Amino acid sequence: MSVAPSDWPLGRSEKHKAQPAKVALKVLRWSEAYEREKQVYARLRQAGAGSVLGFNVPQLLASDDELRVLEMTIVRPPFILDFAGAYLDARPQFPEEVWRDWEAEKREQFEERWPTVQALLDAFEALGIYLLDVSPGNITFGD
């Protein structure tokens, strides 16, 4: 289905169309990933979290459940984004060896920055958000 900008269901006004976009649109293929990401943004909004430990998080501006589209602000580094693989309220149950392998992979990806990433994960968990899909592409430092 193609939607013309004038038919865009997220409520764009004429005023916004004339200005350069400072937003991003994310279209998700799978309903489950869309719902997870949307719920994380709702939880972050409820907590008033525009950043977590100094890492900027996008703010959800609008969504369309039928099209599985999220409209969000664009953030500058340092940032953390991409919450489609997150779990809410409970850490997923995986065997201990899976968790060990996951942590070993993340330690290798982030190297000396792993303690900061682990602190970020802990801060999100304090909000009931369990992030699994973390990588240097979606946790970006300011330098």
C-alpha positions as CSV (number, residue, x, y, z in Angstrom):
1,M,0.0,0.0,0.0
2,S,1.4,3.4,-0.9
3,V,0.5,6.5,1.0
4,A,0.9,9.9,-0.4
5,P,2.3,12.6,1.9
6,S,-1.0,14.4,2.0
7,D,-2.7,11.2,3.1
8,W,-0.1,10.4,5.7
9,P,-2.1,9.0,8.7
10,L,0.2,10.4,11.4
11,G,-1.2,13.9,11.3
12,R,1.4,16.0,9.5
13,S,0.3,19.7,9.3
14,E,1.1,22.0,6.5
15,K,3.5,23.9,8.8
16,H,5.7,20.8,9.2
17,K,5.7,20.0,5.5
18,A,7.5,23.2,4.7
19,Q,10.3,22.6,7.1
20,P,13.2,20.2,6.8
21,A,12.4,16.9,8.5
22,K,14.0,16.4,11.9
23,V,12.3,13.1,12.3
24,A,12.8,9.5,11.2
25,L,10.2,7.0,10.1
26,K,10.7,3.4,10.9
27,V,8.5,0.8,9.2
28,L,8.5,-2.6,10.8
29,R,7.7,-5.8,8.9
30,W,6.6,-7.9,11.9
31,S,3.7,-6.9,14.2
32,E,5.5,-8.3,17.3
33,A,8.6,-6.1,16.7
34,Y,6.4,-3.1,16.0
35,E,4.4,-3.6,19.2
36,R,7.6,-4.1,21.3
37,E,9.3,-1.0,20.0
38,K,6.1,1.1,20.4
39,Q,5.7,-0.2,24.0
40,V,9.3,0.7,24.9
41,Y,8.8,4.2,23.6
42,A,5.6,4.5,25.7
43,R,7.6,3.3,28.8
44,L,10.3,5.8,28.1
45,R,7.8,8.6,27.7
46,Q,6.1,7.6,30.9
47,A,9.4,7.7,32.8
48,G,10.2,11.1,31.2
49,A,13.4,9.6,29.7
50,G,14.8,11.7,26.9
51,S,18.2,10.2,27.7
52,V,19.5,7.3,29.8
53,L,22.8,7.8,31.6
54,G,23.6,10.7,29.1
55,F,22.7,8.6,26.0
56,N,19.9,10.2,24.0
57,V,16.9,8.2,23.1
58,P,14.5,9.1,20.3
59,Q,11.1,10.3,21.3
60,L,8.1,8.7,19.6
61,L,6.0,11.4,17.9
62,A,3.3,9.3,16.2
63,S,2.5,5.8,15.1
64,D,0.3,3.9,12.7
65,D,-0.7,0.5,13.8
66,E,-2.1,-0.6,10.5
67,L,1.0,0.3,8.6
68,R,3.4,-0.5,11.5
69,V,5.1,2.9,11.2
70,L,6.8,4.8,14.0
71,E,7.6,8.5,13.6
72,M,10.4,9.5,16.0
73,T,12.9,12.3,16.6
74,I,16.4,12.0,15.3
75,V,19.0,12.0,18.0
76,R,22.7,12.9,18.1
77,P,25.4,10.8,19.7
78,P,25.8,9.6,22.2
79,F,22.6,7.6,21.6
80,I,20.8,4.3,22.1
81,L,18.1,3.2,19.7
82,D,16.4,0.2,18.1
83,F,14.1,-1.3,20.6
84,A,12.2,-3.8,18.5
85,G,14.1,-6.7,20.1
86,A,13.4,-5.5,23.7
87,Y,11.4,-7.3,26.3
88,L,9.2,-5.6,28.9
89,D,8.9,-6.4,32.6
90,A,10.8,-9.7,32.5
91,R,14.1,-10.9,31.2
92,P,13.6,-13.6,28.6
93,Q,14.3,-17.1,29.7
94,F,17.3,-18.5,27.9
95,P,19.7,-21.3,29.1
96,E,22.7,-20.0,31.0
97,E,25.1,-20.9,28.2
98,V,23.1,-18.7,25.8
99,W,23.5,-15.8,28.2
100,R,27.3,-16.5,28.5
101,D,27.7,-16.6,24.8
102,W,25.7,-13.4,24.3
103,E,27.7,-11.5,26.9
104,A,31.0,-12.8,25.4
105,E,29.9,-11.5,22.0
106,K,28.9,-8.1,23.4
107,R,32.1,-7.7,25.4
108,E,34.1,-8.4,22.1
109,Q,31.9,-5.9,20.2
110,F,32.2,-3.1,22.7
111,E,35.7,-3.9,24.1
112,E,36.7,-1.3,26.8
113,R,33.3,0.3,26.6
114,W,31.5,-2.8,27.8
115,P,31.2,-1.5,31.4
116,T,29.4,1.6,30.1
117,V,27.1,-0.6,27.9
118,Q,26.4,-2.8,30.9
119,A,25.5,0.2,33.0
120,L,23.1,1.3,30.2
121,L,21.5,-2.1,30.2
122,D,21.1,-2.0,34.0
123,A,19.5,1.4,33.7
124,F,17.0,0.2,31.1
125,E,16.2,-2.8,33.2
126,A,15.4,-0.5,36.2
127,L,12.7,0.8,33.9
128,G,11.5,-2.7,33.1
129,I,13.1,-2.7,29.6
130,Y,15.4,-5.6,28.7
131,L,17.5,-4.9,25.7
132,L,19.0,-7.8,23.8
133,D,19.7,-6.4,20.4
134,V,22.6,-4.2,21.4
135,S,25.5,-3.5,19.0
136,P,27.8,-0.6,18.2
137,G,25.3,0.4,15.5
138,N,22.5,1.1,18.0
139,I,24.6,2.2,21.0
140,T,26.8,5.0,19.7
141,F,29.2,7.0,21.9
142,G,29.8,10.7,21.4
143,D,33.4,10.6,20.3
